[in-house]
Amino acid sequence: MTARFLACCLGALAVSTACGGTATGPSPAGPLRVTIQANPTFAPSPDVAMFSGRVDNVGTATIELTFPSTCQVLPYFVDARTGQQVSPRGGGFACATVITHASLRPGEWLPVAITVKSGDVAVPGFIVLPAGDYRLYARLEDSTYRVQSEPLAFSLR
């Protein structure tokens, strides 16, 4: 299985998000950059936010990534009012505890997809958070490169 196919499947499975905001800048972490941006045109309603992002190899050499689970890139949410990290309804993310690998040649990237829905009960296929104002960042869960995106502000109604 190619790293890109595996990343697409895992990214789509692990994440879905809400609206608002603009593209974020890269983390200053050597050869890798994580970015995230809102996709408001695809969000079906004000209670759903959708985001896309990527992990880019901006260096000149192939990067070998090793992950402690099937979750390669995870979203993190911070309550904009309190500054506290928020867990999605139903807990966190279900990741198989198996070591996975990806290889990124210069210019290659791993996709990230996040869909968030407001609510009080977990809904399959969505990350569910109470209505409110948040900051989202995505973090590469590699054992060597702990790179994350800049935070992106968004609201759920």
Rosetta constraint file for C-alpha pairs under 8 A:
AtomPair CA 1 CA 5 HARMONIC 6.82 0.50
AtomPair CA 1 CA 6 HARMONIC 6.65 0.50
AtomPair CA 2 CA 6 HARMONIC 6.20 0.50
AtomPair CA 3 CA 7 HARMONIC 5.93 0.50
AtomPair CA 3 CA 101 HARMONIC 7.53 0.50
AtomPair CA 3 CA 102 HARMONIC 4.95 0.50
AtomPair CA 3 CA 103 HARMONIC 6.38 0.50
AtomPair CA 3 CA 104 HARMONIC 7.92 0.50
AtomPair CA 3 CA 110 HARMONIC 7.94 0.50
AtomPair CA 4 CA 8 HARMONIC 6.14 0.50
AtomPair CA 4 CA 102 HARMONIC 7.98 0.50
AtomPair CA 4 CA 109 HARMONIC 7.57 0.50
AtomPair CA 4 CA 110 HARMONIC 6.03 0.50
AtomPair CA 4 CA 111 HARMONIC 7.75 0.50
AtomPair CA 5 CA 9 HARMONIC 6.29 0.50
AtomPair CA 6 CA 10 HARMONIC 6.11 0.50
AtomPair CA 7 CA 11 HARMONIC 5.71 0.50
AtomPair CA 7 CA 72 HARMONIC 7.50 0.50
AtomPair CA 7 CA 110 HARMONIC 5.85 0.50
AtomPair CA 7 CA 111 HARMONIC 6.42 0.50
AtomPair CA 7 CA 112 HARMONIC 7.85 0.50
AtomPair CA 8 CA 12 HARMONIC 6.01 0.50
AtomPair CA 8 CA 110 HARMONIC 7.24 0.50
AtomPair CA 8 CA 111 HARMONIC 5.85 0.50
AtomPair CA 8 CA 112 HARMONIC 7.26 0.50
AtomPair CA 9 CA 13 HARMONIC 6.10 0.50
AtomPair CA 10 CA 14 HARMONIC 5.90 0.50
AtomPair CA 10 CA 70 HARMONIC 7.11 0.50
AtomPair CA 10 CA 71 HARMONIC 6.76 0.50
AtomPair CA 10 CA 72 HARMONIC 7.51 0.50
AtomPair CA 11 CA 15 HARMONIC 6.01 0.50
AtomPair CA 11 CA 71 HARMONIC 7.93 0.50
AtomPair CA 11 CA 72 HARMONIC 7.79 0.50
AtomPair CA 11 CA 73 HARMONIC 7.14 0.50
AtomPair CA 11 CA 111 HARMONIC 6.57 0.50
AtomPair CA 11 CA 112 HARMONIC 4.95 0.50
AtomPair CA 11 CA 113 HARMONIC 5.47 0.50
AtomPair CA 11 CA 114 HARMONIC 7.67 0.50
AtomPair CA 12 CA 16 HARMONIC 7.27 0.50
AtomPair CA 12 CA 112 HARMONIC 7.05 0.50
AtomPair CA 12 CA 113 HARMONIC 5.33 0.50
AtomPair CA 12 CA 114 HARMONIC 7.23 0.50
AtomPair CA 13 CA 125 HARMONIC 7.27 0.50
AtomPair CA 14 CA 71 HARMONIC 7.17 0.50
AtomPair CA 14 CA 74 HARMONIC 7.44 0.50
AtomPair CA 14 CA 93 HARMONIC 6.94 0.50
AtomPair CA 14 CA 113 HARMONIC 7.81 0.50
AtomPair CA 14 CA 114 HARMONIC 7.37 0.50
AtomPair CA 15 CA 74 HARMONIC 7.58 0.50
AtomPair CA 15 CA 75 HARMONIC 7.25 0.50
AtomPair CA 15 CA 112 HARMONIC 7.50 0.50
AtomPair CA 15 CA 113 HARMONIC 5.37 0.50
AtomPair CA 15 CA 114 HARMONIC 3.72 0.50
AtomPair CA 15 CA 115 HARMONIC 5.62 0.50
AtomPair CA 15 CA 116 HARMONIC 7.87 0.50
AtomPair CA 15 CA 125 HARMONIC 7.84 0.50
AtomPair CA 15 CA 126 HARMONIC 7.09 0.50
AtomPair CA 15 CA 127 HARMONIC 6.78 0.50
AtomPair CA 16 CA 49 HARMONIC 7.65 0.50
AtomPair CA 16 CA 50 HARMONIC 5.90 0.50
AtomPair CA 16 CA 51 HARMONIC 6.82 0.50
AtomPair CA 16 CA 113 HARMONIC 5.72 0.50
AtomPair CA 16 CA 114 HARMONIC 2.86 0.50
AtomPair CA 16 CA 115 HARMONIC 1.90 0.50
AtomPair CA 16 CA 116 HARMONIC 5.10 0.50
AtomPair CA 16 CA 125 HARMONIC 7.24 0.50
AtomPair CA 16 CA 126 HARMONIC 5.54 0.50
AtomPair CA 16 CA 127 HARMONIC 6.07 0.50
AtomPair CA 17 CA 48 HARMONIC 6.66 0.50
AtomPair CA 17 CA 49 HARMONIC 4.32 0.50
AtomPair CA 17 CA 50 HARMONIC 3.73 0.50
AtomPair CA 17 CA 51 HARMONIC 5.22 0.50
AtomPair CA 17 CA 113 HARMONIC 7.64 0.50
AtomPair CA 17 CA 114 HARMONIC 4.22 0.50
AtomPair CA 17 CA 115 HARMONIC 2.49 0.50
AtomPair CA 17 CA 116 HARMONIC 3.26 0.50
AtomPair CA 17 CA 117 HARMONIC 6.73 0.50
AtomPair CA 17 CA 126 HARMONIC 7.40 0.50
AtomPair CA 17 CA 127 HARMONIC 6.79 0.50
AtomPair CA 18 CA 38 HARMONIC 7.17 0.50
AtomPair CA 18 CA 39 HARMONIC 7.78 0.50
AtomPair CA 18 CA 40 HARMONIC 7.44 0.50
AtomPair CA 18 CA 43 HARMONIC 6.86 0.50
AtomPair CA 18 CA 47 HARMONIC 7.42 0.50
AtomPair CA 18 CA 48 HARMONIC 4.71 0.50
AtomPair CA 18 CA 49 HARMONIC 1.29 0.50
AtomPair CA 18 CA 50 HARMONIC 4.03 0.50
AtomPair CA 18 CA 51 HARMONIC 6.39 0.50
AtomPair CA 18 CA 114 HARMONIC 7.81 0.50
AtomPair CA 18 CA 115 HARMONIC 5.77 0.50
AtomPair CA 18 CA 116 HARMONIC 4.77 0.50
AtomPair CA 18 CA 117 HARMONIC 6.57 0.50
AtomPair CA 18 CA 154 HARMONIC 7.03 0.50
AtomPair CA 18 CA 155 HARMONIC 7.34 0.50
AtomPair CA 18 CA 156 HARMONIC 6.79 0.50
AtomPair CA 19 CA 38 HARMONIC 5.72 0.50
AtomPair CA 19 CA 39 HARMONIC 6.45 0.50
AtomPair CA 19 CA 40 HARMONIC 4.89 0.50
AtomPair CA 19 CA 43 HARMONIC 6.75 0.50
AtomPair CA 19 CA 46 HARMONIC 7.53 0.50
AtomPair CA 19 CA 48 HARMONIC 6.74 0.50
AtomPair CA 19 CA 49 HARMONIC 3.84 0.50
AtomPair CA 19 CA 50 HARMONIC 5.73 0.50
AtomPair CA 19 CA 51 HARMONIC 7.37 0.50
AtomPair CA 19 CA 154 HARMONIC 5.86 0.50
AtomPair CA 19 CA 155 HARMONIC 6.60 0.50
AtomPair CA 19 CA 156 HARMONIC 7.38 0.50
AtomPair CA 20 CA 38 HARMONIC 6.02 0.50
AtomPair CA 20 CA 39 HARMONIC 7.93 0.50
AtomPair CA 20 CA 40 HARMONIC 6.40 0.50
AtomPair CA 20 CA 49 HARMONIC 7.51 0.50
AtomPair CA 20 CA 153 HARMONIC 6.89 0.50
AtomPair CA 20 CA 154 HARMONIC 4.67 0.50
AtomPair CA 20 CA 155 HARMONIC 6.48 0.50
AtomPair CA 21 CA 37 HARMONIC 7.33 0.50
AtomPair CA 21 CA 38 HARMONIC 6.06 0.50
AtomPair CA 21 CA 152 HARMONIC 6.19 0.50
AtomPair CA 21 CA 153 HARMONIC 5.48 0.50
AtomPair CA 21 CA 154 HARMONIC 5.68 0.50
AtomPair CA 22 CA 37 HARMONIC 5.74 0.50
AtomPair CA 22 CA 38 HARMONIC 6.14 0.50
AtomPair CA 22 CA 152 HARMONIC 7.06 0.50
AtomPair CA 23 CA 35 HARMONIC 7.25 0.50
AtomPair CA 23 CA 36 HARMONIC 5.94 0.50
AtomPair CA 23 CA 37 HARMONIC 4.12 0.50
AtomPair CA 23 CA 38 HARMONIC 6.76 0.50
AtomPair CA 23 CA 152 HARMONIC 7.39 0.50
AtomPair CA 24 CA 35 HARMONIC 5.71 0.50
AtomPair CA 24 CA 36 HARMONIC 5.67 0.50
AtomPair CA 24 CA 37 HARMONIC 6.20 0.50
AtomPair CA 24 CA 149 HARMONIC 6.79 0.50
AtomPair CA 24 CA 150 HARMONIC 5.38 0.50
AtomPair CA 24 CA 151 HARMONIC 6.77 0.50
AtomPair CA 24 CA 152 HARMONIC 6.21 0.50
AtomPair CA 25 CA 35 HARMONIC 6.07 0.50
AtomPair CA 25 CA 149 HARMONIC 6.74 0.50
AtomPair CA 25 CA 150 HARMONIC 5.60 0.50
AtomPair CA 26 CA 33 HARMONIC 5.16 0.50
AtomPair CA 26 CA 34 HARMONIC 5.56 0.50
AtomPair CA 26 CA 35 HARMONIC 5.59 0.50
AtomPair CA 26 CA 148 HARMONIC 7.82 0.50
AtomPair CA 26 CA 149 HARMONIC 5.72 0.50
AtomPair CA 26 CA 150 HARMONIC 6.38 0.50
AtomPair CA 27 CA 32 HARMONIC 7.99 0.50
AtomPair CA 27 CA 33 HARMONIC 5.67 0.50
AtomPair CA 27 CA 34 HARMONIC 6.29 0.50
AtomPair CA 27 CA 35 HARMONIC 7.93 0.50
AtomPair CA 27 CA 147 HARMONIC 6.30 0.50
AtomPair CA 27 CA 148 HARMONIC 5.85 0.50
AtomPair CA 27 CA 149 HARMONIC 5.57 0.50
AtomPair CA 27 CA 150 HARMONIC 6.53 0.50
AtomPair CA 28 CA 33 HARMONIC 7.26 0.50
AtomPair CA 29 CA 33 HARMONIC 6.81 0.50
AtomPair CA 29 CA 145 HARMONIC 7.75 0.50
AtomPair CA 29 CA 147 HARMONIC 6.20 0.50
AtomPair CA 30 CA 59 HARMONIC 7.35 0.50
AtomPair CA 31 CA 57 HARMONIC 5.66 0.50
AtomPair CA 31 CA 58 HARMONIC 5.12 0.50
AtomPair CA 31 CA 59 HARMONIC 4.22 0.50
AtomPair CA 31 CA 60 HARMONIC 7.67 0.50
AtomPair CA 32 CA 55 HARMONIC 6.67 0.50
AtomPair CA 32 CA 56 HARMONIC 5.55 0.50
AtomPair CA 32 CA 57 HARMONIC 4.77 0.50
AtomPair CA 32 CA 58 HARMONIC 5.74 0.50
AtomPair CA 32 CA 59 HARMONIC 6.97 0.50
AtomPair CA 32 CA 145 HARMONIC 7.88 0.50
AtomPair CA 32 CA 147 HARMONIC 7.22 0.50
AtomPair CA 33 CA 54 HARMONIC 7.98 0.50
AtomPair CA 33 CA 55 HARMONIC 5.57 0.50
AtomPair CA 33 CA 56 HARMONIC 5.15 0.50
AtomPair CA 33 CA 57 HARMONIC 6.68 0.50
AtomPair CA 33 CA 58 HARMONIC 6.84 0.50
AtomPair CA 33 CA 147 HARMONIC 7.02 0.50
AtomPair CA 33 CA 148 HARMONIC 7.65 0.50
AtomPair CA 33 CA 149 HARMONIC 7.48 0.50
AtomPair CA 34 CA 53 HARMONIC 7.25 0.50
AtomPair CA 34 CA 54 HARMONIC 5.75 0.50
AtomPair CA 34 CA 55 HARMONIC 4.50 0.50
AtomPair CA 34 CA 56 HARMONIC 6.46 0.50
AtomPair CA 34 CA 138 HARMONIC 7.20 0.50
AtomPair CA 34 CA 139 HARMONIC 7.32 0.50
AtomPair CA 34 CA 140 HARMONIC 7.48 0.50
AtomPair CA 34 CA 147 HARMONIC 6.63 0.50
AtomPair CA 34 CA 148 HARMONIC 5.57 0.50
AtomPair CA 34 CA 149 HARMONIC 4.76 0.50
AtomPair CA 35 CA 53 HARMONIC 5.27 0.50
AtomPair CA 35 CA 54 HARMONIC 5.62 0.50
AtomPair CA 35 CA 55 HARMONIC 6.72 0.50
AtomPair CA 35 CA 138 HARMONIC 7.60 0.50
AtomPair CA 35 CA 148 HARMONIC 7.79 0.50
AtomPair CA 35 CA 149 HARMONIC 4.97 0.50
AtomPair CA 35 CA 150 HARMONIC 7.08 0.50
AtomPair CA 36 CA 51 HARMONIC 6.74 0.50
AtomPair CA 36 CA 52 HARMONIC 5.71 0.50
AtomPair CA 36 CA 53 HARMONIC 4.02 0.50
AtomPair CA 36 CA 54 HARMONIC 6.71 0.50
AtomPair CA 36 CA 112 HARMONIC 7.98 0.50
AtomPair CA 36 CA 137 HARMONIC 7.26 0.50
AtomPair CA 36 CA 138 HARMONIC 7.02 0.50
AtomPair CA 36 CA 149 HARMONIC 6.49 0.50
AtomPair CA 36 CA 150 HARMONIC 7.81 0.50
AtomPair CA 36 CA 152 HARMONIC 7.41 0.50
AtomPair CA 37 CA 51 HARMONIC 5.53 0.50
AtomPair CA 37 CA 52 HARMONIC 5.58 0.50
AtomPair CA 37 CA 53 HARMONIC 6.05 0.50
AtomPair CA 37 CA 152 HARMONIC 7.35 0.50
AtomPair CA 38 CA 49 HARMONIC 7.53 0.50
AtomPair CA 38 CA 50 HARMONIC 6.00 0.50
AtomPair CA 38 CA 51 HARMONIC 4.37 0.50
AtomPair CA 38 CA 52 HARMONIC 6.48 0.50
AtomPair CA 39 CA 43 HARMONIC 6.90 0.50
AtomPair CA 39 CA 49 HARMONIC 7.50 0.50
AtomPair CA 39 CA 50 HARMONIC 5.26 0.50
AtomPair CA 39 CA 51 HARMONIC 5.22 0.50
AtomPair CA 39 CA 52 HARMONIC 6.83 0.50
AtomPair CA 40 CA 49 HARMONIC 6.84 0.50
AtomPair CA 40 CA 50 HARMONIC 6.54 0.50
AtomPair CA 42 CA 50 HARMONIC 6.93 0.50
AtomPair CA 43 CA 48 HARMONIC 5.80 0.50
AtomPair CA 43 CA 49 HARMONIC 5.64 0.50
AtomPair CA 43 CA 50 HARMONIC 5.81 0.50
AtomPair CA 44 CA 48 HARMONIC 6.64 0.50
AtomPair CA 46 CA 156 HARMONIC 6.51 0.50
AtomPair CA 46 CA 157 HARMONIC 5.74 0.50
AtomPair CA 47 CA 117 HARMONIC 5.57 0.50
AtomPair CA 47 CA 118 HARMONIC 5.18 0.50
AtomPair CA 47 CA 131 HARMONIC 7.53 0.50
AtomPair CA 47 CA 156 HARMONIC 5.20 0.50
AtomPair CA 47 CA 157 HARMONIC 4.91 0.50
AtomPair CA 48 CA 115 HARMONIC 7.12 0.50
AtomPair CA 48 CA 116 HARMONIC 5.60 0.50
AtomPair CA 48 CA 117 HARMONIC 4.39 0.50
AtomPair CA 48 CA 118 HARMONIC 6.52 0.50
AtomPair CA 48 CA 156 HARMONIC 6.69 0.50
AtomPair CA 49 CA 115 HARMONIC 5.82 0.50
AtomPair CA 49 CA 116 HARMONIC 5.12 0.50
AtomPair CA 49 CA 117 HARMONIC 6.42 0.50
AtomPair CA 49 CA 154 HARMONIC 7.96 0.50
AtomPair CA 49 CA 155 HARMONIC 7.97 0.50
AtomPair CA 49 CA 156 HARMONIC 7.06 0.50
AtomPair CA 50 CA 113 HARMONIC 7.70 0.50
AtomPair CA 50 CA 114 HARMONIC 5.85 0.50
AtomPair CA 50 CA 115 HARMONIC 4.54 0.50
AtomPair CA 50 CA 116 HARMONIC 6.37 0.50
AtomPair CA 51 CA 113 HARMONIC 5.93 0.50
AtomPair CA 51 CA 114 HARMONIC 5.04 0.50
AtomPair CA 51 CA 115 HARMONIC 6.35 0.50
AtomPair CA 52 CA 111 HARMONIC 7.48 0.50
AtomPair CA 52 CA 112 HARMONIC 5.51 0.50
AtomPair CA 52 CA 113 HARMONIC 4.64 0.50
AtomPair CA 52 CA 114 HARMONIC 6.25 0.50
AtomPair CA 53 CA 111 HARMONIC 6.00 0.50
AtomPair CA 53 CA 112 HARMONIC 4.68 0.50
AtomPair CA 53 CA 113 HARMONIC 6.42 0.50
AtomPair CA 54 CA 109 HARMONIC 6.23 0.50
AtomPair CA 54 CA 110 HARMONIC 5.38 0.50
AtomPair CA 54 CA 111 HARMONIC 4.50 0.50
AtomPair CA 54 CA 112 HARMONIC 5.24 0.50
AtomPair CA 55 CA 109 HARMONIC 5.26 0.50
AtomPair CA 55 CA 110 HARMONIC 5.05 0.50
AtomPair CA 55 CA 111 HARMONIC 6.64 0.50
AtomPair CA 55 CA 112 HARMONIC 7.71 0.50
AtomPair CA 55 CA 140 HARMONIC 7.59 0.50
AtomPair CA 56 CA 107 HARMONIC 6.69 0.50
AtomPair CA 56 CA 108 HARMONIC 6.09 0.50
AtomPair CA 56 CA 109 HARMONIC 4.33 0.50
AtomPair CA 56 CA 110 HARMONIC 6.69 0.50
AtomPair CA 57 CA 62 HARMONIC 7.86 0.50
AtomPair CA 57 CA 63 HARMONIC 7.26 0.50
AtomPair CA 57 CA 104 HARMONIC 6.25 0.50
AtomPair CA 57 CA 105 HARMONIC 6.77 0.50
AtomPair CA 57 CA 106 HARMONIC 5.33 0.50
AtomPair CA 57 CA 107 HARMONIC 5.44 0.50
AtomPair CA 57 CA 108 HARMONIC 5.76 0.50
AtomPair CA 57 CA 109 HARMONIC 6.13 0.50
AtomPair CA 58 CA 106 HARMONIC 6.14 0.50
AtomPair CA 58 CA 107 HARMONIC 5.92 0.50
AtomPair CA 59 CA 106 HARMONIC 5.75 0.50
AtomPair CA 59 CA 107 HARMONIC 7.64 0.50
AtomPair CA 60 CA 106 HARMONIC 5.33 0.50
AtomPair CA 61 CA 105 HARMONIC 6.46 0.50
AtomPair CA 61 CA 106 HARMONIC 5.73 0.50
AtomPair CA 62 CA 103 HARMONIC 6.85 0.50
AtomPair CA 62 CA 104 HARMONIC 5.53 0.50
AtomPair CA 62 CA 105 HARMONIC 4.13 0.50
AtomPair CA 62 CA 106 HARMONIC 5.79 0.50
AtomPair CA 63 CA 103 HARMONIC 5.74 0.50
AtomPair CA 63 CA 104 HARMONIC 5.19 0.50
AtomPair CA 63 CA 105 HARMONIC 6.35 0.50
AtomPair CA 63 CA 106 HARMONIC 7.93 0.50
AtomPair CA 64 CA 101 HARMONIC 7.31 0.50
AtomPair CA 64 CA 102 HARMONIC 6.10 0.50
AtomPair CA 64 CA 103 HARMONIC 4.62 0.50
AtomPair CA 64 CA 104 HARMONIC 6.57 0.50
AtomPair CA 65 CA 101 HARMONIC 5.52 0.50
AtomPair CA 65 CA 102 HARMONIC 5.10 0.50
AtomPair CA 65 CA 103 HARMONIC 6.01 0.50
AtomPair CA 65 CA 104 HARMONIC 7.89 0.50
AtomPair CA 65 CA 142 HARMONIC 5.87 0.50
AtomPair CA 65 CA 143 HARMONIC 7.54 0.50
AtomPair CA 65 CA 144 HARMONIC 7.62 0.50
AtomPair CA 65 CA 145 HARMONIC 7.87 0.50
AtomPair CA 66 CA 99 HARMONIC 6.94 0.50
AtomPair CA 66 CA 100 HARMONIC 5.88 0.50
AtomPair CA 66 CA 101 HARMONIC 4.60 0.50
AtomPair CA 66 CA 102 HARMONIC 6.68 0.50
AtomPair CA 66 CA 142 HARMONIC 5.39 0.50
AtomPair CA 66 CA 143 HARMONIC 5.92 0.50
AtomPair CA 66 CA 144 HARMONIC 7.72 0.50
AtomPair CA 67 CA 71 HARMONIC 7.50 0.50
AtomPair CA 67 CA 72 HARMONIC 6.12 0.50
AtomPair CA 67 CA 99 HARMONIC 5.59 0.50
AtomPair CA 67 CA 100 HARMONIC 5.17 0.50
AtomPair CA 67 CA 101 HARMONIC 6.14 0.50
AtomPair CA 67 CA 141 HARMONIC 6.11 0.50
AtomPair CA 67 CA 142 HARMONIC 4.76 0.50
AtomPair CA 67 CA 143 HARMONIC 5.93 0.50
AtomPair CA 68 CA 97 HARMONIC 6.63 0.50
AtomPair CA 68 CA 98 HARMONIC 6.27 0.50
AtomPair CA 68 CA 99 HARMONIC 4.74 0.50
AtomPair CA 68 CA 100 HARMONIC 6.69 0.50
AtomPair CA 68 CA 141 HARMONIC 7.72 0.50
AtomPair CA 68 CA 142 HARMONIC 7.44 0.50
AtomPair CA 68 CA 143 HARMONIC 7.12 0.50
AtomPair CA 69 CA 95 HARMONIC 5.94 0.50
AtomPair CA 69 CA 96 HARMONIC 5.56 0.50
AtomPair CA 69 CA 97 HARMONIC 4.59 0.50
AtomPair CA 69 CA 98 HARMONIC 4.81 0.50
AtomPair CA 69 CA 99 HARMONIC 5.22 0.50
AtomPair CA 69 CA 100 HARMONIC 6.24 0.50
AtomPair CA 70 CA 95 HARMONIC 5.34 0.50
AtomPair CA 70 CA 96 HARMONIC 5.41 0.50
AtomPair CA 70 CA 97 HARMONIC 6.79 0.50
AtomPair CA 70 CA 98 HARMONIC 6.43 0.50
AtomPair CA 70 CA 99 HARMONIC 7.12 0.50
AtomPair CA 70 CA 100 HARMONIC 6.17 0.50
AtomPair CA 71 CA 95 HARMONIC 5.49 0.50
AtomPair CA 71 CA 96 HARMONIC 7.68 0.50
AtomPair CA 71 CA 141 HARMONIC 7.25 0.50
AtomPair CA 72 CA 140 HARMONIC 6.08 0.50
AtomPair CA 72 CA 141 HARMONIC 5.25 0.50
AtomPair CA 72 CA 142 HARMONIC 6.85 0.50
AtomPair CA 73 CA 112 HARMONIC 7.08 0.50
AtomPair CA 73 CA 138 HARMONIC 6.49 0.50
AtomPair CA 73 CA 139 HARMONIC 5.50 0.50
AtomPair CA 73 CA 140 HARMONIC 4.53 0.50
AtomPair CA 73 CA 141 HARMONIC 5.62 0.50
AtomPair CA 74 CA 138 HARMONIC 5.53 0.50
AtomPair CA 74 CA 139 HARMONIC 5.50 0.50
AtomPair CA 74 CA 140 HARMONIC 6.75 0.50
AtomPair CA 74 CA 141 HARMONIC 7.11 0.50
AtomPair CA 75 CA 114 HARMONIC 7.47 0.50
AtomPair CA 75 CA 136 HARMONIC 6.73 0.50
AtomPair CA 75 CA 137 HARMONIC 5.77 0.50
AtomPair CA 75 CA 138 HARMONIC 4.36 0.50
AtomPair CA 75 CA 139 HARMONIC 6.46 0.50
AtomPair CA 76 CA 85 HARMONIC 7.32 0.50
AtomPair CA 76 CA 86 HARMONIC 7.66 0.50
AtomPair CA 76 CA 136 HARMONIC 5.68 0.50
AtomPair CA 76 CA 137 HARMONIC 5.39 0.50
AtomPair CA 76 CA 138 HARMONIC 6.08 0.50
AtomPair CA 76 CA 139 HARMONIC 7.60 0.50
AtomPair CA 77 CA 85 HARMONIC 5.70 0.50
AtomPair CA 77 CA 86 HARMONIC 5.40 0.50
AtomPair CA 77 CA 87 HARMONIC 7.18 0.50
AtomPair CA 77 CA 134 HARMONIC 6.46 0.50
AtomPair CA 77 CA 135 HARMONIC 5.76 0.50
AtomPair CA 77 CA 136 HARMONIC 4.72 0.50
AtomPair CA 77 CA 137 HARMONIC 6.74 0.50
AtomPair CA 78 CA 83 HARMONIC 5.82 0.50
AtomPair CA 78 CA 84 HARMONIC 5.42 0.50
AtomPair CA 78 CA 85 HARMONIC 4.24 0.50
AtomPair CA 78 CA 86 HARMONIC 5.49 0.50
AtomPair CA 78 CA 134 HARMONIC 5.51 0.50
AtomPair CA 78 CA 135 HARMONIC 5.10 0.50
AtomPair CA 78 CA 136 HARMONIC 6.45 0.50
AtomPair CA 79 CA 83 HARMONIC 5.26 0.50
AtomPair CA 79 CA 84 HARMONIC 5.50 0.50
AtomPair CA 79 CA 85 HARMONIC 6.28 0.50
AtomPair CA 79 CA 86 HARMONIC 6.33 0.50
AtomPair CA 79 CA 132 HARMONIC 7.76 0.50
AtomPair CA 79 CA 133 HARMONIC 6.35 0.50
AtomPair CA 79 CA 134 HARMONIC 4.74 0.50
AtomPair CA 79 CA 135 HARMONIC 6.58 0.50
AtomPair CA 80 CA 84 HARMONIC 7.85 0.50
AtomPair CA 80 CA 133 HARMONIC 5.48 0.50
AtomPair CA 80 CA 134 HARMONIC 4.72 0.50
AtomPair CA 80 CA 135 HARMONIC 6.05 0.50
AtomPair CA 80 CA 153 HARMONIC 7.86 0.50
AtomPair CA 81 CA 133 HARMONIC 7.20 0.50
AtomPair CA 81 CA 134 HARMONIC 7.92 0.50
AtomPair CA 87 CA 91 HARMONIC 6.10 0.50
AtomPair CA 87 CA 92 HARMONIC 6.22 0.50
AtomPair CA 87 CA 129 HARMONIC 7.75 0.50
AtomPair CA 88 CA 92 HARMONIC 6.03 0.50
AtomPair CA 88 CA 122 HARMONIC 7.86 0.50
AtomPair CA 88 CA 127 HARMONIC 5.95 0.50
AtomPair CA 88 CA 128 HARMONIC 5.34 0.50
AtomPair CA 88 CA 129 HARMONIC 5.34 0.50
AtomPair CA 89 CA 120 HARMONIC 6.57 0.50
AtomPair CA 89 CA 121 HARMONIC 5.98 0.50
AtomPair CA 89 CA 122 HARMONIC 5.11 0.50
AtomPair CA 89 CA 127 HARMONIC 7.40 0.50
AtomPair CA 89 CA 128 HARMONIC 5.35 0.50
AtomPair CA 89 CA 129 HARMONIC 6.03 0.50
AtomPair CA 90 CA 121 HARMONIC 7.13 0.50
AtomPair CA 90 CA 122 HARMONIC 5.18 0.50
AtomPair CA 104 CA 108 HARMONIC 5.45 0.50
AtomPair CA 104 CA 109 HARMONIC 6.58 0.50
AtomPair CA 114 CA 127 HARMONIC 7.84 0.50
AtomPair CA 115 CA 125 HARMONIC 7.96 0.50
AtomPair CA 115 CA 126 HARMONIC 5.67 0.50
AtomPair CA 115 CA 127 HARMONIC 6.17 0.50
AtomPair CA 116 CA 126 HARMONIC 5.59 0.50
AtomPair CA 116 CA 127 HARMONIC 4.59 0.50
AtomPair CA 116 CA 128 HARMONIC 5.73 0.50
AtomPair CA 116 CA 129 HARMONIC 7.14 0.50
AtomPair CA 117 CA 126 HARMONIC 6.17 0.50
AtomPair CA 117 CA 127 HARMONIC 6.07 0.50
AtomPair CA 117 CA 128 HARMONIC 4.86 0.50
AtomPair CA 117 CA 129 HARMONIC 6.35 0.50
AtomPair CA 117 CA 156 HARMONIC 7.25 0.50
AtomPair CA 118 CA 128 HARMONIC 5.53 0.50
AtomPair CA 118 CA 129 HARMONIC 5.01 0.50
AtomPair CA 118 CA 130 HARMONIC 5.08 0.50
AtomPair CA 118 CA 131 HARMONIC 5.11 0.50
AtomPair CA 118 CA 156 HARMONIC 5.83 0.50
AtomPair CA 118 CA 157 HARMONIC 6.64 0.50
AtomPair CA 119 CA 128 HARMONIC 5.88 0.50
AtomPair CA 119 CA 129 HARMONIC 5.81 0.50
AtomPair CA 119 CA 130 HARMONIC 5.08 0.50
AtomPair CA 119 CA 131 HARMONIC 6.71 0.50
AtomPair CA 120 CA 128 HARMONIC 7.19 0.50
AtomPair CA 120 CA 129 HARMONIC 6.89 0.50
AtomPair CA 120 CA 130 HARMONIC 5.96 0.50
AtomPair CA 121 CA 128 HARMONIC 7.09 0.50
AtomPair CA 122 CA 126 HARMONIC 7.69 0.50
AtomPair CA 122 CA 127 HARMONIC 7.49 0.50
AtomPair CA 122 CA 128 HARMONIC 5.81 0.50
AtomPair CA 123 CA 127 HARMONIC 7.41 0.50
AtomPair CA 123 CA 128 HARMONIC 6.75 0.50
AtomPair CA 130 CA 156 HARMONIC 7.63 0.50
AtomPair CA 131 CA 155 HARMONIC 7.42 0.50
AtomPair CA 131 CA 156 HARMONIC 4.82 0.50
AtomPair CA 131 CA 157 HARMONIC 4.92 0.50
AtomPair CA 132 CA 155 HARMONIC 5.67 0.50
AtomPair CA 132 CA 156 HARMONIC 5.31 0.50
AtomPair CA 132 CA 157 HARMONIC 6.46 0.50
AtomPair CA 133 CA 153 HARMONIC 7.40 0.50
AtomPair CA 133 CA 154 HARMONIC 5.97 0.50
AtomPair CA 133 CA 155 HARMONIC 4.36 0.50
AtomPair CA 133 CA 156 HARMONIC 6.47 0.50
AtomPair CA 134 CA 153 HARMONIC 5.69 0.50
AtomPair CA 134 CA 154 HARMONIC 5.43 0.50
AtomPair CA 134 CA 155 HARMONIC 6.01 0.50
AtomPair CA 135 CA 151 HARMONIC 5.61 0.50
AtomPair CA 135 CA 152 HARMONIC 5.12 0.50
AtomPair CA 135 CA 153 HARMONIC 4.29 0.50
AtomPair CA 135 CA 154 HARMONIC 6.16 0.50
AtomPair CA 136 CA 151 HARMONIC 5.22 0.50
AtomPair CA 136 CA 152 HARMONIC 5.06 0.50
AtomPair CA 136 CA 153 HARMONIC 6.42 0.50
AtomPair CA 136 CA 154 HARMONIC 7.58 0.50
AtomPair CA 137 CA 148 HARMONIC 6.74 0.50
AtomPair CA 137 CA 149 HARMONIC 5.40 0.50
AtomPair CA 137 CA 150 HARMONIC 6.07 0.50
AtomPair CA 137 CA 151 HARMONIC 4.63 0.50
AtomPair CA 137 CA 152 HARMONIC 6.34 0.50
AtomPair CA 138 CA 148 HARMONIC 5.51 0.50
AtomPair CA 138 CA 149 HARMONIC 5.42 0.50
AtomPair CA 139 CA 146 HARMONIC 6.92 0.50
AtomPair CA 139 CA 147 HARMONIC 5.79 0.50
AtomPair CA 139 CA 148 HARMONIC 4.06 0.50
AtomPair CA 139 CA 149 HARMONIC 6.47 0.50
AtomPair CA 140 CA 145 HARMONIC 7.12 0.50
AtomPair CA 140 CA 146 HARMONIC 5.77 0.50
AtomPair CA 140 CA 147 HARMONIC 5.41 0.50
AtomPair CA 140 CA 148 HARMONIC 6.07 0.50
AtomPair CA 141 CA 145 HARMONIC 7.56 0.50
AtomPair CA 141 CA 146 HARMONIC 6.21 0.50
AtomPair CA 141 CA 147 HARMONIC 7.91 0.50
AtomPair CA 142 CA 146 HARMONIC 6.10 0.50
